[in-house]
Amino acid sequence: MKNININAYQVGLVFKKGVYQRMLQEGSYWLWNEQVIVYDKFKPFDPSVDLGVFLQDAELANALHVVDVMDNEIVLMYENNLLKQVLQAGRYAFWKTSTDLRFVKADISKIDIDQSIAPNTLTNKLVVGYVRTSTVESYEKALLFVDGKYQHILDSGVYYWWKNNTIVTVGKVDMRQQQIEINGQEILTKDKAALRINAFAQYKVVDIEKALLQNKEYDKQLYVAFQLALREYIGSMGFDELLEKKDTIAAFVQERVNSNAAALGIEVAGFGIRDIILPGDVKDIMNQVLVAEKKAQANTIMRREETASTRSLLNTAKLMEENAMLWKLKEMEYVEKIADKISNISVNGNGDLVGQLKQIFVPQK
């Protein structure tokens, strides 16, 4: 005979010749020819034999939380509302104590997560391995595909799904205004002049379903549409005509592309030409033409100014002819101009020279 003490936080299971007999709660017991296995009530109950054997004892079964987890499930175990463990497929038993134990089952064979499971639980290090996530930024929209089948549009936010054999794909699109560069386009005019054109276009996606479901690489298709419209316009005009109408290129190209863009789920905000680069020989010819034009304009201006100057002189001469005083003033003006450039005047000679100077500076009565 031996004495066994069971503490308040313990449970004793009595066996006789390897066969379970009964459960011992807190207290002191004398046993004869029996064995006792003592378990800590604050630890999971992990018996050495099948749990079903012990559950036949109603008292023992009532003292346990028994959790059965199927192959397609996991169970989130909370202690006092704190996540402590994730239980995979199997059978588990926990002693009922003052600790508040709560078990939440989740079917992970499906991708959808019950809304009762908080997002902060899904990011917990114990759970994150069972979850896949995708973030759609505030400037994005996305399409959800499950096993290759389109489901619905995802607005901005963070999305969670259970990780399993189901294939989940998220196709995202940036809904902000974007810019596409159309550079280095070698295009022949109608009269075979080779031009190199650099252009740009601004656009934004307005229909994500058209852009992703009905079209492949919508941005490349948009680039080709602009390229073809640009070639169509330039190829239909001669070089000189194109230079005269270069301001109409952007409007034509944008109007031509708008219908194609709508089929791609895109709205074109604008199109512009950065550069029209001429071949070297054509550039030299254009420079010569420009120089000749400027020379002709300069000659025209000079002739016009000379004509105006001559007409002014003629009018002045007529007035001076009619007015002796005006003639004398004009003489004085020229003498003043001459005097500005002379610092000293030495006069030598007889009275005739003095008289001549007097005639110049003294008005005749």
C-alpha positions, 0 to 999 in steps of 0.5 A: 500500500502506498500514499498518493497526494494530488495537488489542486493543479493536478489530476491522477489517473489510476491503472491496475495491471495497465487497465484504467480504473478511475480519476483522482482529484485533489487530495490524499489517497492510499492505493493497493496494488495500483499505479497512478499517473499524475497530469498537470491540469494546465498542460494538454492531456496527452495520454499514452493510450487511445483517448477514447478509452478514457472518455468512457469515464463520464467524470473524466470526459466531463473534466476535458475539452476534447477537440477533433480537427479534420484534415481540411481544418485548423483550430485556433486555440485561445487562452483568456482571449489570447491566441496560444496555439494552432491545432492541425488535423488530429484529436486533442484534449485539454483539462478544464481549469480556471483558464478560459479556453476557446476554440475556433474552427476554420475550414481551410479547404476553402479560400474564404476566411470567416469574418469572425477571425480578426485581421490581426489574428491572420497576421499572427506568426502562428497563423501567417503560414496558413494564410495568403495575402494581397494588398491593393493600393489606393491608386489601384484596382484588381481582378480576382481569379480562382483556379483561373476563373474570374470572380470579381473586382477588388477595390483598394485594401488588404485581402486574406485567403486560406492557403491551400491547393486552390490557385488564387491570382490577383491582377492589378492595374494602376488607375492613375494617369500614366505616360507612354513615350513614343520615341525614335519613329522613322517615318517617310513623308509622301515625297519620301523625306525621312523624318524621325519623330519623338512623341508622348501620350497620356492615358489612364485605365477606366475599365479594368475588366476590358483592359485585363480580361478582353486584352493582353498587354493593353499598354503595348496595344496602345503604343502600336495604335499611336504608332500607326496613327502617326505613320498614317498622318505623316505618310499622307502628306508631302514634306512642305505640307507637313511643315505647314500643318504640323500643329494638326498632327496631335489632334489627328492622332489622338482622335484616331486612337480614341476608338481603339483606346476605348476598346482597351478600357483606356481613356486618352488624356493627351498626345503631343509631339516633342521633336521632328528631326530632319535628316542632315542634308534636308536640315542644311537645305532648310537652313539655306532657305531660311537664310535666303528668306531672312536676307530677302526680308532684310533687303525689303526692309532696307528699301522701305527705310531708304524710300521713307528717308528720301521722302523725308529729305524731299519734304525738308528741302521743299520747306527750306526752299520756301523759308530762308530762316529754316535754311539758316537753322539747318546750316547752324545745325550742321555747323554745331555738329562740326563744332562738336568734333573740333576743339580749337579753330585758328583763323588766319587771313584778311578781312574777307575770311572774317566777313565770310564767317560773319555771313555764316553765323550772323543772320542777314537782314 
